[in-house]
Amino acid sequence: MMIEIILRKGIISSKYNSYLNKVQKMRSFLSNRTNTNILIESVKIKSVYQSASLIAQDISFQPRNNQISFRSMFSKIVKDIPLRMPKGVEGLRISCSGRLGGAEIARTESRKYGKTSCNVFNLKIDYASANVSTRYGILGVKVWISYS
């Protein structure tokens, strides 16, 4: 069994030894529970916008913590894209569906930035989806990233 821990830039600085101790405790706890060898690997990333699964997870954690509308969340992500988007990424498309804002009728909202065409075969496209459980029901988040 392999577990990947994804670290954003700047999370681990001077507290590296305490981080390693926590990883060792987690590894021993999981190996005792499952009776298997556990490999925990830390992966450093420079930007969240490198992977569609990271963006989908980031979006799916936001409505749980604080009640933020998806329109403001989209606009916040689109403002950050030109500053943080790594080289090679051409575009980003995000779609959220369900009872957005607690509405009685479910709807779908989509936003895109740059070039994202799902109909062209020669583009590299990374796709990820995530579910968000709220008190109104389950919301779906889909993310597409197109690379050059």
N, C-alpha and C positions, 0 to 999 in steps of 0.2 A: 504494500500500500504506500502511495506517495502523496504527500500533502505539500502544496506550494503556498508559501506566504509571500504576498506581493507587497513590496515596500515602496512607498513614494519617496521622492527625493527630500531629504531633510528630516525624516522621521527618526532615524537612528544616528545620533551624533556621538556624544560623550558617554552615553549609557549603554554601550555595546555589551559590557560584561553582564549587566542585569538582563539584557535581552537574551543573551546566550543561556543564562540560567533558566529563564522562563521557557525557552525552547526545549531545553533538556528535561524540565519537569513535564512539559506537555508530551514529549516523546515517550517518557517512561509511563505516564498515565495511560496514553493511548495503547502502547504495546501491552501493558498489563490487562487492559480491558478487552482487547481484541485477540490476544495471544499470537500476535504476528510481529514481525519487524517493521518498524515505521521509519520511513525516510522523510525528513522535513527539509525542504530546500527553500532558501530565501532568494527571491528574485528582485533585483533593483530595477526600477523603471524610471525614465526621465520625464515622461509625460503620460497622463491618463489617456490621452487621445491616440495612443498607439494601438489599443486593442478595443474592439467593440464590446467584449464581455466586461471590461473594466468600466466603460461608460454606462452600460446597462446596470451593473451592480451599483454604481455611484448614484444613478438616478433612482433606482429602486429603494435605496436607503433614505432618501430625502423626504418622501411623504410620511414615513413612519415617525421620524424624529420631530419634525415641525410641519404644521399645516401650510404648505407653500403651494401655490397654484402652478399648474404645468406650464402655463404661458410665461410666467415670470422665471421659471426654471429653464425653459428653452432660451429665453432672452439672455439669461446669465451665462449659459453655455455658449451661445453664439458670440457673446462679447469676448469670452475667453479664448475662443478658437484661434483667431489670428495671432495671438500672443504665444499660445502653447502648442499649436499643432506642429508635429514633427515634419521633417522633410519627407516627401514621397506620398503624403496624404493629399488627395485631390478634393475629397468632399465627405460630408457627414449627413446622414439622414436619421432622424429620431421620430418614432411614432409611439404614442401612448393611447391606450383605449380602455374603456370601462366607464364607471360612474365617476367621472372627473369632477372634483369639488363637491361630491355628495349629491349630484343631480339625479333626478328620478330616471331619466332616460340616458342610457349609455351613449357615448360618442367617441370619436377618434380624432385626435389632434396630431398633426405631423408638421415637422419643420425640417428644412434642409439648408445646408451651407455648402457652396461649391458644386462640383459635378458629381452626381451620384445617379448613375443609370443602371437599373437592374436588368435591362433588356440587351445589353452589349456583352458579348462573351469574352472579349479580349481584355477587360478590366479585372483586376484583382479586387474582390469584394470580401470583406470580413463582416459576418452577421452574428448577432447575439440577441437573445431575448431573455427577459426576466419577469417574474411575477411579483406584485406588491400586494400584500394583504392589508386592507384597511377595514374600518368598521362598516363601510358601505359595501364592501365586496372586494373582489380581486381585480386589480388593474394590470394590464399587460404593457410591457415596455419592449420595443424593438429598436435595434440600432444597426445601421449599415455604415461601413466606412469603405470608401473606394481609394485604392492606391494606384500610383502611376507606375 
